[in-house]
Amino acid sequence: MKTESRSRVRAVLDRLQRLNASEDWADDLNPAQRSALGYLVRANRFSRSPSQVADYLCTTRGTASQTLKALEKKGLIERSASDDDKRTISYDVTQAGFDAADRVDSLDEALERLDTESGVRLEETLSELIRNQLAARGFRSFGLCKTCKYHRPDKSGLYCTLLQVDLSPEQAGQLCHEHSAA
């Protein structure tokens, strides 16, 4: 991409991010809390630890922990310890958290006005941009379970060959920290 074009695209993305962030202060949440809550809503049950939230948000473990504590204090998520290892922490979204994450803002409304073909192209282009930037920085990609090389449909349903667990159709559409491109 030529420098002039790259500069214009970068300016458009910056403007879009600023417009979106200005609305992310609604409902007593700051943008970091809204991002973490949005991630937890979309993440599968194996991808909800503080370190995985930090990886997804590209932030420190300490910042992610403080963000999660604030969400828990607001009653939007609940903390649970693993039955196998009490040191292993995971978070589940409460109904209040789902309600807060369901908020429709002006970006949602603008996306609704796009025709289907434009929406698909935009998603593909932005996803490629994110993958390239994550790869350049050495970060995990995260991805939908159903697009992972370990995801297998079999006679009894869906299965993750990496974690060796059965999956529901709902889980196949959730984000996973173990995702590996097929």
N, C-alpha and C positions, 0 to 999 in steps of 0.2 A: 504494500500500500504506500502510495506517495506521501511525503511529509505533510503537504497541505491537506490532503484528504484525511490523513491520520489525525491531524490537529483538529479538524472539524468534528470528526467522530468523537474524539476525546472530550471536546467541549460539550457536545450533545449528551454524552454519558455523564459528565460532571453535573450538568444542569439537571438531568433526570434524577440523579442521586440526591442532589440538594432539595429538589422539590419533594421527593419521597421522604427524605429524612425529616423535613419540616412537619410532616403529618405524623411521623412516628412517635411524637411526644404525647399523643392522645392517650386517654384512659389511664393516666398515672404511670405510664411506662416510658422509659427512655429508649432510643433506637437500639442499644445493645440488648436490652431486655426483650424488646419486640423481636429482634433477630433470633435470640436464643429460644424464645417461645415458639416462633415459627419453625425453627429447626426441630424442636422436640415433638411438635405436632406431626411432622413428616417422617421422623426417624423410627426405625424398627426397634424392637425391644432389646436388641444387642448393641445399640448405638446411642444410648442415653446417659452415658457416664460423663462426669465433669471434663475429663480429658478429651473425650470425643466431641463434646460441645466446643471446647477450646480449639480443637483441630478444625472443625467445620467453620467456626467464626474467624479463624486465623488470628487468635489472640493468646494471651498467656493463660496458664492453668489458674493462676490467682485471680485474674480478671473474670474468667468464666465462673469460678467458684463464687465470687461476690455477686455476679449477675444472677446465678442460680439461687443463692440465698435470698436475694431480693424478691425473685419470683415466688419462692416458697413462702416467704413472709406475707406476700400479697394473696396467698391462697390459689395461685395459678398452676402450681406444680406441687407434687408430693415426692418426698425423698423415700427411697426404700433400700434396704441392705439385702445383699444376696443371701439366700438360705445356705449356700455352700461356703461363702467367705464373707463374713460380716464387714470386712474392710471395703468390699466392692459395693459402690454406691451407684444407684440408678435413679432416674426421675421419671415420673408419670405425670401427664397433663390432667388437671382436674376439669370438671365441666366448666367452671369459671374461666379456666385457661383456654379451653376450646372456644368459648364465647368471645373472649378477648381477641383471640387469633382470627376469628371469623369476621372481624371488622372490615368493611368495604371502604376503601378510600378513593381518591381521585385517580390514582394510577390504575386501580382495578377497573374503574369506570372507563378510562381511556383505552385500556386493553380490550374491554368488551366491544368497543366501537371498531376494532380492527376486523377485517374479514378473515376468514379461517386461514386462507393461504398466506396472508401477510403475518398472521400470528404464528404459524408453523415456521415460516422462514426466520422470523425474529427470534423465536426460541432456539432454533438450530444455530443461528449465527452467534447469539449471546452465549449459548452453551459451549460452542467451540472457542470463543474468546476466553471464557472462564477456564476451560481445560488447558488452554495454552498458557495462561498466566499461572495457574496452579503448578503445572509441570515446570515452568521456568523457575519457580520459587521452591520446588521440591516438596510441595504439599500434597496430601491425599486428595483424590478427586471426589470421593463419596459418589454414590449413584444409586439408582433404583435397583432393587434386588433383581427384578425380572430382566435387567440388562447385563447382569453379571455372568461371568464365565462359570461360576459355581452353581448358578440357578438351573435346576433341572425339573421339568415336568415328568412325572412318572404315573404308573397306573393308579396309584392311591392318592395322587394330588401333586403338590409342589414340594420341592426338596432342595436344601442347601447342602451341597457336597463338601463344602469347607467346614461348616459348623456341625454338619451331620444332624440336621433337625428338619422336621416337616414344617412347611410354611403354608399359611392361609393365603387366599387370593389377595386379601387386603395387605398382608405383609409384602407380597411381591411388588406392590406399588409404593413401598416406603423406602426411605434413604437408609443406606447401610455403610458403616465405616469400613467394612471389609471388602467393599466393592472392588472388583477388578474387571476391567474391560474385556469383553469376549474376544 
